[in-house]
């Protein structure tokens, strides 16, 4: 089994993997010139696995570069109104209102929180 078949490669290693593939191609040509048939077979197997890994990385990179359409809000309010942030004072008022509502709910339910809030 070729060590490249079980290898998990990060996309940043693509240039090194291409270098390995090119080296394998050069070694196959050298083995063909020398007539080393067993060497050619082993190198061909490694080359096949290296090319598979390169194809996997290319597909992985392509998936990460695809844009995802999240759509636009469908409510009647404009996008700017949805993005508008409240000022500090309105945030403080909102916090007070939430705290008051929590205290009232705790008093009605009568738990440990109610003893602290009432």
Phi and psi in degrees as GROMACS dihedral restraints (atoms count N, CA, C in turn):
[ dihedral_restraints ]
;  ai    aj    ak    al  type     phi  dphi    fc
    3     4     5     6     1   -75.2    20    10
    4     5     6     7     1   136.1    20    10
    6     7     8     9     1   -63.9    20    10
    7     8     9    10     1   -21.7    20    10
    9    10    11    12     1   -72.7    20    10
   10    11    12    13     1   -21.6    20    10
   12    13    14    15     1   -70.4    20    10
   13    14    15    16     1   -32.5    20    10
   15    16    17    18     1   -94.9    20    10
   16    17    18    19     1    -0.6    20    10
   18    19    20    21     1   -76.4    20    10
   19    20    21    22     1   128.9    20    10
   21    22    23    24     1   -99.1    20    10
   22    23    24    25     1   118.8    20    10
   24    25    26    27     1  -113.0    20    10
   25    26    27    28     1   136.0    20    10
   27    28    29    30     1   -82.1    20    10
   28    29    30    31     1   150.9    20    10
   30    31    32    33     1   -58.4    20    10
   31    32    33    34     1   -27.2    20    10
   33    34    35    36     1   -69.3    20    10
   34    35    36    37     1   -16.1    20    10
   36    37    38    39     1   -88.6    20    10
   37    38    39    40     1     3.6    20    10
   39    40    41    42     1   -56.4    20    10
   40    41    42    43     1   -45.8    20    10
   42    43    44    45     1   -59.0    20    10
   43    44    45    46     1   -38.9    20    10
   45    46    47    48     1   -66.8    20    10
   46    47    48    49     1   -38.5    20    10
   48    49    50    51     1   -66.3    20    10
   49    50    51    52     1   -37.8    20    10
   51    52    53    54     1   -64.9    20    10
   52    53    54    55     1   -39.0    20    10
   54    55    56    57     1   -62.4    20    10
   55    56    57    58     1   -41.5    20    10
   57    58    59    60     1   -62.9    20    10
   58    59    60    61     1   -43.9    20    10
   60    61    62    63     1   -61.1    20    10
   61    62    63    64     1   -44.3    20    10
   63    64    65    66     1   -62.9    20    10
   64    65    66    67     1   -38.9    20    10
   66    67    68    69     1   -64.8    20    10
   67    68    69    70     1   -40.8    20    10
   69    70    71    72     1   -62.4    20    10
   70    71    72    73     1   -41.0    20    10
   72    73    74    75     1   -61.0    20    10
   73    74    75    76     1   -42.7    20    10
   75    76    77    78     1   -65.1    20    10
   76    77    78    79     1   -40.6    20    10
   78    79    80    81     1   -66.8    20    10
   79    80    81    82     1   -34.7    20    10
   81    82    83    84     1   -65.3    20    10
   82    83    84    85     1   -43.9    20    10
   84    85    86    87     1   -60.8    20    10
   85    86    87    88     1   -41.1    20    10
   87    88    89    90     1   -64.8    20    10
   88    89    90    91     1   -40.8    20    10
   90    91    92    93     1   -66.8    20    10
   91    92    93    94     1   -35.0    20    10
   93    94    95    96     1   -66.2    20    10
   94    95    96    97     1   -40.6    20    10
   96    97    98    99     1   -62.2    20    10
   97    98    99   100     1   -37.4    20    10
   99   100   101   102     1   -85.2    20    10
  100   101   102   103     1   -13.6    20    10
  102   103   104   105     1    79.1    20    10
  103   104   105   106     1    25.9    20    10
  105   106   107   108     1   -88.0    20    10
  106   107   108   109     1    86.1    20    10
  108   109   110   111     1   -65.2    20    10
  109   110   111   112     1   -40.6    20    10
  111   112   113   114     1   -64.6    20    10
  112   113   114   115     1   -39.5    20    10
  114   115   116   117     1   -64.7    20    10
  115   116   117   118     1   -40.2    20    10
  117   118   119   120     1   -61.8    20    10
  118   119   120   121     1   -43.4    20    10
  120   121   122   123     1   -62.0    20    10
  121   122   123   124     1   -45.6    20    10
  123   124   125   126     1   -64.7    20    10
  124   125   126   127     1   -41.5    20    10
  126   127   128   129     1   -67.4    20    10
  127   128   129   130     1   -36.7    20    10
  129   130   131   132     1   -62.2    20    10
  130   131   132   133     1   -40.8    20    10
  132   133   134   135     1   -62.5    20    10
  133   134   135   136     1   -46.3    20    10
  135   136   137   138     1   -62.6    20    10
  136   137   138   139     1   -39.4    20    10
  138   139   140   141     1   -63.3    20    10
  139   140   141   142     1   -42.1    20    10
  141   142   143   144     1   -58.9    20    10
  142   143   144   145     1   -45.9    20    10
  144   145   146   147     1   -66.8    20    10
  145   146   147   148     1   -39.2    20    10
  147   148   149   150     1   -63.9    20    10
  148   149   150   151     1   -41.9    20    10
  150   151   152   153     1   -66.6    20    10
  151   152   153   154     1   -35.5    20    10
  153   154   155   156     1   -63.6    20    10
  154   155   156   157     1   -42.7    20    10
  156   157   158   159     1   -64.7    20    10
  157   158   159   160     1   -40.0    20    10
  159   160   161   162     1   -62.8    20    10
  160   161   162   163     1   -42.6    20    10
  162   163   164   165     1   -63.9    20    10
  163   164   165   166     1   -40.4    20    10
  165   166   167   168     1   -61.6    20    10
  166   167   168   169     1   -44.1    20    10
  168   169   170   171     1   -66.3    20    10
  169   170   171   172     1   -39.3    20    10
  171   172   173   174     1   -61.2    20    10
  172   173   174   175     1   -41.9    20    10
  174   175   176   177     1   -66.8    20    10
  175   176   177   178     1   -40.5    20    10
  177   178   179   180     1   -63.2    20    10
  178   179   180   181     1   -44.0    20    10
  180   181   182   183     1   -64.7    20    10
  181   182   183   184     1   -41.1    20    10
  183   184   185   186     1   -63.7    20    10
  184   185   186   187     1   -39.6    20    10
  186   187   188   189     1   -63.8    20    10
  187   188   189   190     1   -39.7    20    10
  189   190   191   192     1   -70.9    20    10
  190   191   192   193     1   -23.9    20    10
  192   193   194   195     1   -90.2    20    10
  193   194   195   196     1    -7.9    20    10
  195   196   197   198     1   -71.2    20    10
  196   197   198   199     1   139.5    20    10
  198   199   200   201     1   -80.8    20    10
  199   200   201   202     1   145.1    20    10
  201   202   203   204     1  -109.0    20    10
  202   203   204   205     1   124.3    20    10
  204   205   206   207     1   -85.9    20    10
  205   206   207   208     1   112.1    20    10
  207   208   209   210     1   -92.6    20    10
  208   209   210   211     1    -5.3    20    10
  210   211   212   213     1    76.6    20    10
  211   212   213   214     1   176.7    20    10
  213   214   215   216     1  -111.5    20    10
  214   215   216   217     1   153.1    20    10
  216   217   218   219     1   -58.6    20    10
  217   218   219   220     1   144.4    20    10
  219   220   221   222     1  -105.4    20    10
  220   221   222   223     1     3.2    20    10
  222   223   224   225     1   -72.6    20    10
  223   224   225   226     1   169.1    20    10
  225   226   227   228     1   -71.4    20    10
  226   227   228   229     1   -18.6    20    10
  228   229   230   231     1   -74.6    20    10
  229   230   231   232     1   152.0    20    10
  231   232   233   234     1   -76.4    20    10
  232   233   234   235     1   162.2    20    10
  234   235   236   237     1   -62.2    20    10
  235   236   237   238     1   -38.1    20    10
  237   238   239   240     1   -64.4    20    10
  238   239   240   241     1   -38.0    20    10
  240   241   242   243     1   -65.6    20    10
  241   242   243   244     1   -34.5    20    10
  243   244   245   246     1   -69.9    20    10
  244   245   246   247     1   -31.3    20    10
  246   247   248   249     1   -89.4    20    10
  247   248   249   250     1   -12.8    20    10
  249   250   251   252     1   -64.7    20    10
  250   251   252   253     1   128.5    20    10
  252   253   254   255     1   -95.7    20    10
  253   254   255   256     1   140.8    20    10
  255   256   257   258     1   -71.6    20    10
  256   257   258   259     1   156.0    20    10
  258   259   260   261     1   -78.4    20    10
  259   260   261   262     1   174.9    20    10
  261   262   263   264     1   -61.8    20    10
  262   263   264   265     1   -40.5    20    10
  264   265   266   267     1   -62.4    20    10
  265   266   267   268     1   -44.3    20    10
  267   268   269   270     1   -66.1    20    10
  268   269   270   271     1   -31.2    20    10
  270   271   272   273     1   -66.4    20    10
  271   272   273   274     1   -41.9    20    10
  273   274   275   276     1   -61.8    20    10
  274   275   276   277     1   -44.0    20    10
  276   277   278   279     1   -61.2    20    10
  277   278   279   280     1   -40.8    20    10
  279   280   281   282     1   -63.5    20    10
  280   281   282   283     1   -43.5    20    10
  282   283   284   285     1   -61.9    20    10
  283   284   285   286     1   -43.2    20    10
  285   286   287   288     1   -61.1    20    10
  286   287   288   289     1   -42.2    20    10
  288   289   290   291     1   -64.1    20    10
  289   290   291   292     1   -43.8    20    10
  291   292   293   294     1   -62.9    20    10
  292   293   294   295     1   -43.4    20    10
  294   295   296   297     1   -63.5    20    10
  295   296   297   298     1   -42.8    20    10
  297   298   299   300     1   -61.8    20    10
  298   299   300   301     1   -44.8    20    10
  300   301   302   303     1   -63.6    20    10
  301   302   303   304     1   -40.7    20    10
  303   304   305   306     1   -63.6    20    10
  304   305   306   307     1   -43.0    20    10
  306   307   308   309     1   -62.5    20    10
  307   308   309   310     1   -43.2    20    10
  309   310   311   312     1   -64.4    20    10
  310   311   312   313     1   -41.7    20    10
  312   313   314   315     1   -64.2    20    10
  313   314   315   316     1   -39.8    20    10
  315   316   317   318     1   -66.2    20    10
  316   317   318   319     1   -39.7    20    10
  318   319   320   321     1   -64.7    20    10
  319   320   321   322     1   -40.2    20    10
  321   322   323   324     1   -66.9    20    10
  322   323   324   325     1   -39.4    20    10
  324   325   326   327     1   -78.7    20    10
  325   326   327   328     1   -27.4    20    10
  327   328   329   330     1    75.5    20    10
  328   329   330   331     1    37.5    20    10
  330   331   332   333     1   -96.2    20    10
  331   332   333   334     1  -166.1    20    10
  333   334   335   336     1   -62.4    20    10
  334   335   336   337     1   -35.4    20    10
  336   337   338   339     1   -64.3    20    10
  337   338   339   340     1   -29.9    20    10
  339   340   341   342     1   -66.7    20    10
  340   341   342   343     1   -36.3    20    10
  342   343   344   345     1   -65.4    20    10
  343   344   345   346     1   -35.4    20    10
  345   346   347   348     1   -76.3    20    10
  346   347   348   349     1   -35.7    20    10
  348   349   350   351     1   -85.2    20    10
  349   350   351   352     1   -27.0    20    10
